[in-house]
Amino acid sequence: AMALKVSVLLRYYANLTATIHFPVAAFTPGRCACPRTQAVKGRLSDFQVFPQRATCDREELVVTRINPDNSTQLLCMSTEGVRAFLLAVCFCSINRNESRKLECLHAQPIRKPPPPTPTTPVPGER
């Protein structure tokens, strides 16, 4: 009799959970760490990458910039720039290891090769 009650309850619970639809967490405006972003120039001493989450619909990058007077400033860096892209790629390549973040800050940027220098024409050649 007890086993019958348990199986009836389990079937009822299974039917109940099958008909309940849990809503997917929606993006709530104003819950991101960075309401506005900017291009950041200068020396950086630290950074944090915040992935997309239920309360924010974009990945965010917060950097610590060293000012000329050696004070520091927390800024929200635009993730669309080359520098932010290189930081994100490096951070992923070290498997998001917090203790190795300095490697990404001191990594040499990828430089474009210099444009070819125009050659001076030799007299008599075309």
C-alpha positions in Angstrom: 0.0 0.0 0.0 2.9 2.3 0.9 4.7 1.6 -2.4 1.4 2.3 -4.3 1.1 5.7 -2.6 4.8 6.5 -3.4 4.4 5.6 -7.1 1.2 7.6 -7.4 2.9 10.6 -5.8 5.9 10.2 -8.1 3.7 10.0 -11.2 1.7 13.1 -10.0 5.0 14.9 -9.4 6.4 13.9 -12.8 3.2 15.1 -14.6 3.2 18.3 -12.6 6.9 19.1 -13.4 6.4 18.2 -17.0 3.7 20.8 -17.4 5.5 23.6 -15.5 7.6 25.8 -17.7 10.4 27.6 -15.9 11.1 30.9 -17.5 14.6 31.6 -18.7 16.2 34.4 -16.8 15.7 37.6 -18.8 18.2 40.5 -19.1 17.4 43.2 -16.6 18.7 46.6 -17.8 20.9 48.4 -15.3 22.5 45.3 -13.7 25.8 45.3 -15.6 28.9 46.4 -13.8 29.7 48.8 -16.6 26.8 51.0 -17.8 29.2 52.8 -20.2 32.5 51.7 -21.7 35.4 53.6 -23.2 38.7 53.1 -25.0 41.4 53.0 -22.4 45.0 54.1 -23.1 48.0 54.0 -20.8 49.6 51.5 -18.5 47.4 48.8 -16.9 48.1 47.1 -13.6 45.1 44.7 -13.4 42.0 43.6 -15.1 38.8 41.6 -14.5 36.7 39.9 -17.1 33.0 39.4 -16.3 31.3 36.9 -18.6 27.7 37.3 -19.8 25.3 36.4 -17.0 21.6 36.4 -16.3 21.7 40.0 -15.2 23.9 41.4 -18.0 23.7 40.6 -21.7 27.4 41.3 -22.6 30.9 40.4 -21.5 32.5 43.2 -19.5 36.2 44.2 -19.0 37.1 46.3 -16.0 40.8 47.5 -16.0 43.0 49.3 -13.5 44.9 52.1 -15.2 48.0 53.7 -13.7 47.8 57.4 -14.2 50.8 59.7 -14.8 50.8 60.7 -11.1 51.0 57.0 -10.1 47.4 56.9 -8.8 45.2 54.1 -10.1 41.7 54.3 -11.6 39.2 51.6 -12.3 37.7 51.9 -15.8 35.3 49.9 -17.9 37.1 49.2 -21.2 35.2 48.7 -24.4 35.4 45.1 -25.5 35.3 46.0 -29.1 38.9 47.4 -29.3 42.1 45.5 -30.3 43.6 45.9 -26.8 40.6 44.4 -25.1 40.4 41.6 -27.7 44.1 40.7 -27.0 43.5 40.7 -23.2 40.5 38.5 -23.6 42.3 36.0 -26.0 45.3 35.9 -23.6 43.1 35.4 -20.6 41.3 32.5 -22.3 44.6 31.0 -23.4 45.8 30.8 -19.8 42.5 29.1 -18.9 41.3 32.1 -16.9 43.9 31.6 -14.3 43.8 34.6 -12.0 47.4 34.1 -10.8 48.7 34.4 -14.4 46.9 37.6 -15.4 50.2 39.6 -15.4 51.3 37.6 -18.4 48.5 39.1 -20.4 49.2 42.6 -19.2 52.9 42.4 -20.2 52.3 40.5 -23.5 53.7 42.2 -26.5 51.0 43.5 -28.8 50.7 42.1 -32.3 52.2 44.7 -34.5 51.5 45.2 -38.2 54.5 45.0 -40.5 55.6 48.4 -41.6 54.4 49.5 -45.0 56.8 48.9 -47.9 59.0 51.9 -48.5 58.8 53.3 -52.0 61.8 52.7 -54.0 63.4 55.5 -56.0 63.3 54.9 -59.7 66.5 54.2 -61.4 67.1 56.6 -64.3 66.5 54.9 -67.6 64.1 52.2 -66.1 60.3 52.3 -66.2 
